[in-house]
């Protein structure tokens, strides 16, 4: 067994996936907590709709940030195809 539990890539990936899963499940509750029970959050923070009691949505700010990160990483790589 390695000295450091985070030294194996699969362990680190598993921990990251668990954290992302918890955040995805908690997102509607966090939005209700921030915006208040009767109010809707700002459209840049969360765009979603309810369908049979389940909230489905995304954050435009998150999408923009991920696209910017992707483009920066692509430029750092030199625009070459792998």
N, C-alpha and C positions, 0 to 999 in steps of 0.2 A: 504494500500500500504506500502511495507517495506521501511525503511529509506534509505537503500542502494539498488540501482537498480541492482547491481551485486550480491546481496545476494541470489537471486533465481537461482537454477542451470539451468533452462530452458532459462533464459535470457542470462546467460553467454554462454551456448551452442549455442544459436542463434547468438550472437555476434561473437563467434569463427568461426561458419560456414559461416557467411557473409564475414569475413576477408579471410578465405581460398578460398571462391568462387572468390573474387576479385583477389587474387593472381593467381589462376588458369587461369582466363581470361587474366590477364596482363602478364603472363609468356612469351609468344612469343615476345611481345613488349619489355620486359625487356632484353631478350636474344639478340634481334637485337640492342638494345641500348648499351649493354656491348660489344658485339662482333664486332659491326660495320655492315654496310649494306651489304657489299660484302663478309664478312668473316664468317666462321662457328665457333661456340663456341667449346671449348675443349670437347672431348667425355665424360669426367667425369662430366662435368657440365650439359650437355643436349644431349640426344640422341633422335632424332625425325625424322619424315618424313612428307612431305606435300602431302595432298590428296585433290584435287579439291579446293585448296586455303585455306584449313584448316590444321594447324600444330598439329600433335599428337606426344607426346613424354613424356619422363620422365628423371629423373636425377639419375644416378647410385649412386652418393654420398648420395642422399636422401634415396634411398632404403637401402643402407648399414647402414646409421644412424638409420633408423627405425627398422631394424633387430637387431641392437645392443641394442637399447632401449628396445625392446621387450624381448630380452634374459636377460637383466639386471633385468627387472621387473619380469620375470619368475623365475630367481634365488632368488630374494628377497622374493618371495612368497613361495619358498621352493620346487619347481618342483611338487607340488601336484595339482591334477585336482580339479577344482571347482565343 
